């Protein structure tokens, strides 16, 4: 009695990470395949063709998979599945999963500029790729076209312009990603994903650009303490503010806003060990448990908080619309 018809190997192997975007999918079988056989199923689908050579099946993509896609190759079993040339059936359904390598950070920055999420514009050095040319747009995610970036406004402070690094995924680019994620209903974590790359291409194809402009905030810990906000390169708010006391200082550095609440009850423990539960308003969290928000004080401009940046009520209300998801908050001195 002949041995069972079975799969000998699959490449890329199950669980493989960082697979090349146009790597062939190769399946070796224990016997040649029947002309009547079903073919393996690939999800997400991509254009390409199957080739049969003896006991080997090979899928050759004609365009790349989307970066970070989890590709699933399913080999169906039974009489409607894979069949050997002698009519034997594949006894057990087999599923193989692998993940495509991430795309280029440079292309991510280019797309975010084209979609007007960035304070920098981007101009290609050659004829631009048509937004609806799926194949060329996919290829550009891995091999970005040449071009040049330029600041849209000269009014930004050096604390922002010094953060920009072409082709580097730092806090500047992470903030842009978070803004896009928030606008497109994605998880706002600043991390690239297949969903992010897909939505970027869809937004480009449909001409769905950002209309909210770009915002940036600087909190100064040097008395008199203050918060300044820029919108599209112009100052739109400058207010006295309170930062953290020496026992619980506001951290220095640049951080993107990751959570926002119109009202919120902040809970914690004071340095003297007494617990608190304070209702605050116009809340924009930027670092761990620290946020820009309204908190009632007799005066502002000196260290009084437990790490947050506190504002008077009217100023907090004016600041809140500009402190959107992904907005960078730089705390200095």
The 8 nearest C-alpha neighbors of each residue, nearest first, counted from 0:
[[1, 2, 3, 87, 4, 85, 86, 88],
 [2, 0, 3, 4, 87, 85, 30, 29],
 [1, 3, 0, 4, 5, 29, 87, 30],
 [4, 2, 5, 1, 87, 89, 90, 88],
 [3, 5, 89, 29, 87, 88, 83, 2],
 [6, 4, 29, 89, 28, 3, 7, 90],
 [5, 7, 28, 8, 29, 27, 26, 4],
 [6, 8, 28, 27, 29, 5, 9, 26],
 [9, 7, 27, 6, 26, 10, 28, 12],
 [10, 8, 26, 25, 12, 11, 27, 7],
 [11, 9, 12, 25, 24, 26, 8, 13],
 [10, 12, 9, 24, 15, 13, 97, 25],
 [13, 11, 10, 15, 9, 14, 97, 95],
 [12, 14, 95, 96, 15, 97, 11, 9],
 [13, 15, 97, 96, 12, 16, 98, 95],
 [14, 16, 97, 12, 13, 98, 11, 18],
 [17, 15, 98, 18, 97, 14, 99, 100],
 [100, 16, 18, 99, 98, 19, 15, 101],
 [19, 17, 99, 100, 16, 98, 20, 15],
 [18, 20, 22, 21, 100, 99, 17, 63],
 [21, 19, 63, 64, 22, 99, 18, 100],
 [22, 20, 63, 19, 60, 23, 62, 64],
 [21, 23, 19, 20, 24, 18, 60, 59],
 [24, 22, 59, 58, 25, 21, 57, 60],
 [23, 25, 58, 57, 10, 11, 22, 59],
 [24, 26, 57, 10, 9, 56, 23, 58],
 [27, 25, 9, 56, 55, 8, 57, 28],
 [26, 28, 55, 8, 7, 54, 6, 56],
 [29, 27, 6, 54, 7, 30, 5, 55],
 [28, 30, 5, 4, 7, 6, 54, 27],
 [29, 31, 54, 28, 83, 32, 4, 84],
 [32, 30, 54, 53, 84, 83, 33, 28],
 [31, 33, 83, 84, 82, 30, 54, 34],
 [32, 34, 84, 83, 36, 35, 82, 31],
 [33, 35, 36, 32, 84, 82, 37, 83],
 [36, 34, 33, 37, 82, 32, 84, 81],
 [37, 35, 82, 81, 33, 34, 38, 80],
 [36, 38, 80, 81, 79, 35, 39, 82],
 [37, 39, 36, 40, 81, 74, 80, 75],
 [40, 38, 74, 73, 72, 75, 41, 37],
 [39, 41, 73, 72, 38, 74, 42, 75],
 [42, 40, 72, 44, 71, 43, 73, 39],
 [43, 41, 44, 71, 70, 72, 40, 45],
 [42, 44, 41, 70, 45, 71, 68, 69],
 [43, 45, 42, 41, 46, 40, 64, 70],
 [44, 46, 47, 43, 64, 60, 62, 63],
 [47, 45, 61, 60, 62, 44, 48, 63],
 [46, 48, 60, 61, 59, 45, 58, 49],
 [47, 49, 59, 58, 50, 60, 46, 61],
 [50, 48, 58, 57, 59, 51, 56, 47],
 [49, 51, 57, 56, 58, 48, 52, 59],
 [52, 50, 56, 55, 53, 57, 49, 54],
 [51, 53, 55, 54, 56, 50, 31, 57],
 [54, 52, 31, 55, 51, 32, 30, 56],
 [53, 55, 31, 28, 30, 27, 52, 32],
 [54, 56, 27, 52, 53, 26, 51, 28],
 [55, 57, 51, 26, 25, 50, 27, 52],
 [58, 56, 25, 50, 49, 24, 26, 59],
 [57, 59, 49, 24, 23, 48, 50, 60],
 [58, 60, 23, 47, 48, 57, 49, 61],
 [61, 59, 47, 62, 21, 46, 58, 48],
 [60, 62, 47, 46, 59, 63, 21, 48],
 [63, 61, 60, 134, 46, 21, 64, 45],
 [64, 62, 20, 21, 137, 138, 65, 60],
 [63, 65, 20, 66, 45, 21, 62, 68],
 [64, 66, 68, 193, 63, 67, 137, 196],
 [67, 65, 101, 102, 68, 99, 193, 100],
 [66, 68, 99, 193, 101, 100, 192, 98],
 [69, 67, 193, 99, 66, 98, 65, 70],
 [70, 68, 98, 97, 67, 71, 99, 96],
 [69, 71, 97, 96, 42, 68, 98, 43],
 [70, 72, 96, 42, 95, 41, 73, 69],
 [73, 71, 41, 95, 40, 94, 96, 39],
 [72, 74, 94, 40, 39, 93, 75, 71],
 [73, 75, 39, 93, 92, 94, 76, 40],
 [76, 74, 80, 92, 81, 73, 39, 93],
 [75, 77, 80, 92, 89, 91, 90, 81],
 [78, 76, 80, 79, 88, 89, 90, 75],
 [77, 79, 80, 88, 76, 82, 81, 89],
 [80, 78, 77, 37, 76, 81, 75, 36],
 [81, 79, 76, 75, 37, 77, 78, 82],
 [80, 82, 36, 37, 89, 76, 75, 88],
 [83, 81, 88, 36, 33, 87, 86, 32],
 [82, 84, 32, 33, 87, 86, 85, 31],
 [83, 85, 33, 32, 86, 31, 82, 30],
 [86, 84, 83, 87, 33, 82, 32, 31],
 [87, 85, 83, 84, 82, 88, 33, 78],
 [86, 88, 83, 82, 85, 4, 89, 3],
 [89, 87, 82, 77, 90, 78, 4, 81],
 [88, 90, 76, 4, 81, 5, 91, 77],
 [89, 91, 76, 88, 77, 92, 4, 5],
 [92, 90, 76, 89, 93, 77, 75, 5],
 [91, 93, 76, 75, 74, 94, 90, 89],
 [92, 94, 74, 73, 91, 95, 75, 76],
 [95, 93, 73, 72, 74, 96, 71, 92],
 [94, 96, 13, 72, 71, 73, 93, 97],
 [97, 95, 71, 13, 70, 14, 72, 69],
 [96, 98, 15, 14, 70, 69, 13, 16],
 [99, 97, 69, 16, 68, 67, 70, 17],
 [98, 100, 18, 67, 17, 68, 66, 20],
 [17, 101, 99, 18, 67, 66, 19, 102],
 [102, 100, 66, 67, 99, 103, 17, 191],
 [101, 103, 141, 66, 140, 104, 100, 106],
 [102, 104, 106, 141, 105, 140, 107, 101],
 [105, 103, 107, 166, 106, 168, 108, 167],
 [104, 106, 166, 108, 103, 107, 109, 165],
 [107, 105, 109, 103, 143, 108, 104, 140],
 [106, 108, 104, 110, 105, 109, 111, 103],
 [107, 109, 105, 111, 106, 110, 112, 104],
 [110, 108, 106, 112, 107, 111, 121, 113],
 [109, 111, 113, 107, 112, 108, 114, 106],
 [110, 112, 114, 108, 116, 113, 109, 117],
 [111, 113, 115, 117, 109, 120, 110, 114],
 [114, 112, 110, 115, 111, 109, 121, 120],
 [113, 115, 208, 111, 112, 116, 209, 110],
 [116, 114, 112, 209, 113, 117, 208, 111],
 [117, 115, 111, 114, 209, 112, 175, 213],
 [116, 118, 112, 119, 115, 111, 175, 213],
 [119, 117, 151, 213, 150, 120, 116, 231],
 [120, 118, 150, 117, 149, 151, 148, 112],
 [119, 121, 112, 149, 148, 151, 150, 118],
 [122, 120, 148, 147, 112, 109, 113, 149],
 [121, 123, 146, 147, 124, 148, 120, 149],
 [124, 122, 146, 125, 145, 127, 147, 121],
 [123, 125, 146, 145, 122, 126, 147, 144],
 [126, 124, 123, 127, 145, 146, 144, 122],
 [125, 127, 128, 123, 124, 129, 144, 122],
 [128, 126, 123, 125, 129, 124, 130, 122],
 [127, 129, 130, 126, 135, 136, 132, 131],
 [128, 130, 132, 131, 127, 136, 135, 204],
 [131, 129, 204, 132, 203, 128, 136, 133],
 [130, 132, 204, 129, 133, 136, 203, 205],
 [133, 131, 129, 135, 130, 134, 136, 128],
 [134, 132, 136, 135, 131, 137, 130, 200],
 [133, 135, 137, 136, 132, 62, 138, 63],
 [136, 134, 138, 137, 133, 132, 139, 128],
 [135, 137, 139, 133, 138, 134, 132, 140],
 [138, 136, 134, 140, 139, 135, 133, 63],
 [137, 139, 135, 140, 136, 141, 134, 142],
 [140, 138, 143, 142, 136, 141, 137, 135],
 [141, 139, 102, 137, 138, 106, 103, 142],
 [140, 142, 102, 139, 103, 138, 143, 137],
 [141, 143, 139, 140, 138, 144, 103, 106],
 [144, 142, 139, 106, 140, 141, 145, 105],
 [145, 143, 139, 146, 142, 123, 124, 106],
 [146, 144, 124, 123, 143, 147, 125, 122],
 [145, 147, 123, 124, 122, 144, 121, 148],
 [148, 146, 122, 121, 123, 149, 124, 145],
 [147, 149, 121, 120, 119, 122, 150, 146],
 [150, 148, 119, 120, 151, 121, 147, 122],
 [149, 151, 119, 152, 118, 120, 153, 148],
 [150, 152, 119, 118, 120, 149, 153, 231],
 [153, 151, 150, 154, 232, 155, 231, 118],
 [152, 154, 155, 232, 150, 151, 156, 233],
 [155, 153, 232, 152, 233, 156, 231, 234],
 [154, 156, 232, 153, 157, 159, 152, 160],
 [157, 155, 158, 159, 154, 160, 232, 153],
 [156, 158, 160, 159, 161, 155, 162, 154],
 [157, 159, 156, 161, 160, 162, 329, 155],
 [160, 158, 157, 162, 161, 156, 155, 163],
 [159, 161, 157, 162, 163, 158, 156, 155],
 [160, 162, 159, 163, 158, 157, 164, 156],
 [163, 161, 160, 159, 171, 164, 158, 170],
 [162, 164, 161, 160, 171, 165, 159, 172],
 [165, 163, 167, 166, 162, 169, 168, 161],
 [164, 166, 167, 163, 105, 108, 148, 104],
 [165, 167, 105, 104, 164, 168, 108, 103],
 [168, 166, 164, 165, 169, 104, 105, 172],
 [169, 167, 172, 104, 166, 173, 170, 171],
 [168, 170, 171, 172, 167, 173, 164, 162],
 [169, 171, 173, 172, 174, 168, 254, 255],
 [172, 170, 174, 169, 173, 162, 163, 175],
 [171, 173, 175, 174, 170, 169, 168, 176],
 [174, 172, 170, 189, 176, 175, 171, 169],
 [173, 175, 325, 177, 172, 176, 171, 255],
 [176, 174, 172, 178, 173, 177, 325, 116],
 [175, 177, 173, 179, 189, 174, 178, 180],
 [178, 176, 325, 189, 180, 174, 187, 179],
 [179, 177, 325, 175, 181, 324, 176, 180],
 [178, 180, 176, 182, 177, 181, 183, 175],
 [179, 181, 185, 177, 183, 187, 178, 182],
 [182, 180, 178, 179, 183, 184, 187, 185],
 [181, 183, 179, 180, 184, 178, 185, 209],
 [184, 182, 180, 181, 185, 179, 198, 178],
 [183, 185, 181, 182, 180, 186, 187, 179],
 [184, 186, 180, 183, 187, 181, 195, 194],
 [185, 187, 188, 180, 184, 181, 189, 177],
 [188, 186, 177, 180, 181, 189, 185, 257],
 [187, 189, 190, 186, 177, 257, 180, 176],
 [188, 190, 177, 173, 176, 187, 174, 191],
 [189, 191, 188, 192, 173, 176, 177, 187],
 [192, 190, 195, 189, 193, 196, 176, 101],
 [193, 191, 195, 194, 67, 196, 190, 66],
 [192, 194, 67, 68, 196, 195, 66, 197],
 [193, 195, 197, 192, 196, 198, 185, 191],
 [196, 194, 192, 198, 193, 197, 191, 199],
 [195, 197, 199, 193, 198, 194, 200, 192],
 [198, 196, 194, 200, 195, 199, 193, 201],
 [197, 199, 201, 195, 200, 196, 202, 194],
 [198, 200, 196, 202, 197, 201, 195, 203],
 [201, 199, 203, 197, 198, 202, 204, 196],
 [200, 202, 198, 204, 203, 199, 205, 197],
 [201, 203, 207, 199, 205, 200, 204, 206],
 [202, 204, 200, 206, 201, 205, 130, 199],
 [203, 205, 130, 131, 201, 202, 206, 200],
 [206, 204, 202, 207, 203, 201, 130, 131],
 [207, 205, 203, 204, 202, 208, 114, 130],
 [208, 206, 202, 205, 203, 209, 114, 204],
 [209, 207, 114, 206, 115, 210, 202, 203],
 [208, 210, 115, 211, 116, 114, 212, 207],
 [209, 211, 212, 208, 115, 116, 207, 213],
 [212, 210, 209, 213, 116, 214, 115, 321],
 [211, 213, 210, 231, 214, 209, 230, 116],
 [212, 214, 231, 230, 118, 211, 117, 116],
 [215, 213, 230, 229, 326, 321, 231, 212],
 [214, 216, 229, 327, 228, 326, 328, 230],
 [215, 217, 228, 328, 227, 329, 327, 229],
 [218, 216, 329, 227, 328, 226, 330, 219],
 [217, 219, 226, 330, 225, 329, 331, 227],
 [218, 220, 225, 224, 331, 221, 330, 226],
 [221, 219, 224, 332, 331, 222, 242, 218],
 [220, 222, 224, 219, 332, 223, 331, 225],
 [223, 221, 224, 301, 300, 220, 219, 225],
 [222, 224, 300, 221, 301, 225, 239, 220],
 [225, 223, 300, 222, 220, 219, 240, 221],
 [224, 226, 239, 240, 219, 238, 218, 300],
 [225, 227, 218, 238, 217, 237, 240, 219],
 [226, 228, 237, 217, 236, 216, 238, 218],
 [229, 227, 216, 236, 215, 234, 235, 217],
 [230, 228, 234, 233, 215, 214, 235, 232],
 [229, 231, 214, 233, 232, 213, 235, 234],
 [232, 230, 213, 233, 212, 214, 229, 152],
 [231, 233, 154, 155, 230, 152, 229, 153],
 [234, 232, 229, 230, 231, 154, 235, 155],
 [233, 235, 229, 228, 236, 230, 232, 227],
 [234, 236, 229, 228, 233, 230, 237, 227],
 [237, 235, 228, 227, 234, 238, 318, 229],
 [236, 238, 227, 226, 228, 225, 235, 239],
 [239, 237, 226, 225, 240, 236, 227, 314],
 [238, 240, 225, 300, 299, 224, 226, 310],
 [241, 239, 225, 300, 310, 299, 224, 309],
 [240, 242, 309, 300, 302, 301, 308, 299],
 [243, 241, 302, 308, 304, 307, 249, 306],
 [244, 242, 306, 248, 304, 305, 249, 302],
 [243, 245, 302, 248, 247, 303, 246, 304],
 [246, 244, 248, 247, 243, 302, 305, 249],
 [245, 247, 244, 248, 270, 305, 243, 306],
 [248, 246, 305, 244, 245, 243, 306, 249],
 [249, 247, 243, 306, 244, 245, 250, 246],
 [248, 250, 306, 243, 242, 307, 251, 247],
 [251, 249, 248, 252, 330, 306, 286, 243],
 [250, 252, 330, 331, 249, 332, 253, 329],
 [253, 251, 330, 329, 250, 331, 254, 328],
 [252, 254, 329, 328, 330, 327, 255, 251],
 [253, 255, 328, 327, 285, 286, 329, 252],
 [256, 254, 327, 325, 326, 285, 174, 328],
 [255, 257, 285, 325, 324, 326, 284, 258],
 [256, 258, 324, 285, 284, 255, 325, 259],
 [259, 257, 284, 283, 256, 324, 260, 285],
 [258, 260, 283, 282, 284, 261, 257, 324],
 [261, 259, 282, 262, 263, 281, 283, 258],
 [260, 262, 281, 280, 282, 263, 259, 279],
 [263, 261, 280, 260, 279, 281, 282, 278],
 [262, 264, 279, 278, 260, 265, 280, 261],
 [265, 263, 278, 277, 276, 279, 266, 262],
 [264, 266, 277, 276, 263, 278, 267, 279],
 [267, 265, 276, 275, 264, 277, 268, 274],
 [268, 266, 275, 274, 269, 276, 265, 273],
 [267, 269, 274, 273, 272, 275, 270, 266],
 [268, 270, 272, 273, 271, 274, 267, 275],
 [271, 269, 272, 268, 246, 273, 247, 305],
 [272, 270, 269, 273, 268, 274, 246, 275],
 [271, 273, 269, 270, 268, 274, 267, 275],
 [274, 272, 269, 268, 271, 275, 270, 267],
 [273, 275, 268, 267, 269, 272, 276, 266],
 [274, 276, 266, 267, 268, 277, 273, 269],
 [275, 277, 266, 265, 264, 278, 267, 274],
 [278, 276, 265, 264, 279, 275, 266, 263],
 [279, 277, 264, 263, 265, 276, 280, 262],
 [280, 278, 263, 262, 293, 294, 277, 264],
 [279, 281, 262, 293, 282, 261, 292, 263],
 [282, 280, 261, 292, 319, 315, 316, 293],
 [281, 283, 292, 260, 259, 280, 291, 261],
 [284, 282, 259, 290, 291, 258, 256, 322],
 [285, 283, 290, 258, 256, 289, 257, 286],
 [284, 286, 256, 255, 290, 254, 257, 289],
 [287, 285, 289, 288, 284, 254, 290, 256],
 [286, 288, 289, 285, 284, 290, 257, 306],
 [289, 287, 286, 290, 284, 307, 285, 306],
 [290, 288, 307, 286, 306, 287, 284, 285],
 [291, 289, 284, 307, 283, 285, 292, 308],
 [290, 292, 308, 283, 282, 309, 307, 284],
 [293, 291, 282, 281, 309, 280, 315, 310],
 [292, 294, 310, 280, 312, 315, 309, 311],
 [293, 295, 309, 279, 296, 310, 292, 311],
 [296, 294, 293, 311, 297, 312, 310, 309],
 [297, 295, 298, 294, 299, 311, 309, 303],
 [296, 298, 295, 299, 311, 294, 300, 303],
 [297, 299, 296, 300, 301, 295, 311, 241],
 [300, 298, 240, 241, 239, 301, 296, 297],
 [299, 301, 224, 223, 240, 239, 241, 225],
 [300, 302, 241, 224, 299, 222, 303, 223],
 [303, 301, 242, 244, 243, 241, 304, 300],
 [304, 302, 244, 241, 243, 242, 301, 305],
 [305, 303, 243, 242, 306, 307, 244, 302],
 [304, 306, 243, 247, 307, 244, 248, 303],
 [307, 305, 243, 249, 248, 304, 289, 247],
 [306, 308, 289, 290, 304, 242, 305, 291],
 [309, 307, 291, 242, 241, 290, 240, 292],
 [308, 310, 241, 292, 240, 293, 294, 291],
 [311, 309, 293, 240, 315, 292, 314, 294],
 [310, 312, 314, 293, 313, 315, 294, 295],
 [311, 313, 315, 293, 314, 316, 310, 294],
 [314, 312, 316, 315, 311, 317, 310, 293],
 [313, 315, 317, 316, 311, 312, 318, 310],
 [316, 314, 318, 312, 293, 310, 317, 313],
 [315, 317, 313, 314, 319, 318, 281, 312],
 [316, 318, 314, 315, 319, 313, 320, 236],
 [319, 317, 315, 316, 321, 320, 314, 322],
 [318, 320, 322, 321, 316, 281, 317, 315],
 [321, 319, 322, 318, 323, 317, 316, 281],
 [320, 322, 319, 323, 318, 214, 230, 228],
 [323, 321, 319, 320, 326, 283, 318, 324],
 [324, 322, 326, 321, 325, 320, 256, 178],
 [323, 325, 256, 178, 257, 326, 177, 181],
 [324, 326, 174, 177, 255, 178, 256, 327],
 [327, 325, 255, 256, 323, 324, 322, 215],
 [326, 328, 255, 215, 254, 325, 216, 253],
 [327, 329, 216, 254, 253, 217, 255, 215],
 [330, 328, 253, 217, 252, 218, 216, 331],
 [329, 331, 218, 251, 252, 217, 219, 253],
 [330, 332, 219, 251, 220, 329, 218, 252],
 [331, 220, 221, 219, 251, 330, 218, 252]]
